Amino acid sequence: VIARRFNGIYGDVFKIPEPFVPKVGARIMSLTNPLAKMSKSENEDTGRVLVMDPPEVIMKQFKRAITDSDTTNCVRYDKENKPGVANLMTIYSACTGKTFEQIEQEFDGLGYGAFKPKVGEAVVETLRPIREETLRIMKDKAYLEGVFRDGAQRASYVAEKTLRKVYKKLGFVAK
């Protein structure tokens, strides 16, 4: 807000980031309560997935995920009447790029028992490269220290440059 106001008065000084909001998967709901947003501060660990969770934990969470008490056991996107299945379909779509129609066709006649592990597998595979690279980097302390040092130097340079622009716009004399 402050940066936007400053830019409105003095011109483009601060770069305002633009959000990226995907069409599918922008809001993922809890695995144990599909009416509440998934959150890392959720009381139950089974309702959320953390990036660094091991694959077996993720699979277990998806096998336990809440589906809907529907006698048809049909994988169909209906956010109003089947929020649990709709949530799992959203997650699967976000991980695979498949449309809801494609997902419905893929699991036609198979039911929740086949669907939930596939969602878990898709999440595991989506997170695998991130998790593996993070674990690799975390072991290399010298590399991390170099990244921290280089990042601090670049941040300092950019901040000083921006601060000089601010001082100039406000009429202060730079040192």
Secondary structure, DSSP 8 states (H G I E B T S, - for coil): -HHHHHHHHH-S-S--------SSSSS-B-SS-TTSB--TT-S-GGG---TT--HHHHHHHHHT------TT------TTT-HHHHHHHHHHHHHH---HHHHHHHTTTT-HHHHHHHHHHHHHHHHHHHHHHHHHHHH-HHHHHHHHHHHHHHHHHHHHHHHHHHHHHHT----
